[in-house]
Amino acid sequence: MEWDKRASDSLKALNARVLLVLCQRFYNKGRLPIEIKRLTRDILNIIGNGGFYNAGILNQKLERLGWGKNIVDNFIFELILYYFEYEGTYKVEFYIENLVPDCTH
């Protein structure tokens, strides 16, 4: 049981660190702390609706909500997926697209 508690505590600490890095990345992109809270809420709502997402699709949906272009880069997207999945809030499935280059040209 001690191992389970230590593992759980380590995971919580890691998730807190991931959330901090995520917030820092948004802050470094020029977002204010109050905007970061609203932005993460919008991201949560978008992903919570289900579907298939990558950074590009998420950016399109955020742009429609008025957040501007290219809010989420691939690193931020991976942090979001990690955080949501390990918080137990969402089951995230990863899909690899375009594994084989288009050789028809």
For each residue, the residues with C-beta under 8 A, 3 or more apart:
1: 4 5
2: 5 6
3: 6 7
4: 1 7 8
5: 1 2 8 9
6: 2 3 9 10
7: 3 4 10 11
8: 4 5 11 12
9: 5 6 12 13
10: 6 7 13 14
11: 7 8 14 15 86
12: 8 9 15 16
13: 9 10 16 17
14: 10 11 17 18 86
15: 11 12 18 19 83 86 87
16: 12 13 19 20
17: 13 14 20 21
18: 14 15 21 22 79 82 83 86
19: 15 16 22 23 83
20: 16 17 23 24
21: 17 18 24 25 79
22: 18 19 25 26 40 76 79 80 83
23: 19 20 26 27 33 36
24: 20 21 27 28
25: 21 22 28 29 73 75 76 79
26: 22 23 29 31 35 36 39 40 71 76
27: 23 24 30 31 32 33 36
28: 24 25
29: 25 26 71
30: 27
31: 26 27 35 36 39
32: 27 35 36
33: 23 27 36 37
34: 37 38
35: 26 31 32 38 39
36: 23 26 27 31 32 33 39 40
37: 33 34 40 41
38: 34 35 41 42
39: 26 31 35 36 42 43 62 67 71
40: 22 26 36 37 43 44
41: 37 38 44 45
42: 38 39 45 46 62 65 67
43: 39 40 46 47 58 62 72 80
44: 40 41 47 48 84
45: 41 42 48 49
46: 42 43 49 53 58 61 62
47: 43 44 53 58 80 84 90
48: 44 45 90
49: 45 46
50:
51:
52: 57 95
53: 46 47 57 58 77
54: 57 58 77 97
55: 58 59 72 73 74 76 77
56: 59 60
57: 52 53 54 60 61
58: 43 46 47 53 54 55 61 62 72 77 80
59: 55 56 62 63 69 70 71 72
60: 56 57 63 64
61: 46 57 58 64 65
62: 39 42 43 46 58 59 65 67 68 71 72
63: 59 60 66 67 68 69 71
64: 60 61
65: 42 61 62
66: 63
67: 39 42 62 63 71
68: 62 63 71
69: 59 63
70: 59 73
71: 26 29 39 59 62 63 67 68
72: 43 55 58 59 62 76 77 80
73: 25 55 70 76 77
74: 55 77 78
75: 25 78 79
76: 22 25 26 55 72 73 79 80
77: 53 54 55 58 72 73 74 80 81
78: 74 75 81 82
79: 18 21 22 25 75 76 82 83
80: 22 43 47 58 72 76 77 83 84
81: 77 78 84 85 92 94
82: 18 78 79 85 86
83: 15 18 19 22 79 80 86 87
84: 44 47 80 81 87 89 90 92
85: 81 82 88 89 90 91 92
86: 11 14 15 18 82 83
87: 15 83 84 90
88: 85
89: 84 85
90: 47 48 84 85 87
91: 85
92: 81 84 85
93:
94: 81
95: 52
96: 99
97: 54
98: 101 102
99: 96
100: 103
101: 98
102: 98 105
103: 100
104:
105: 102
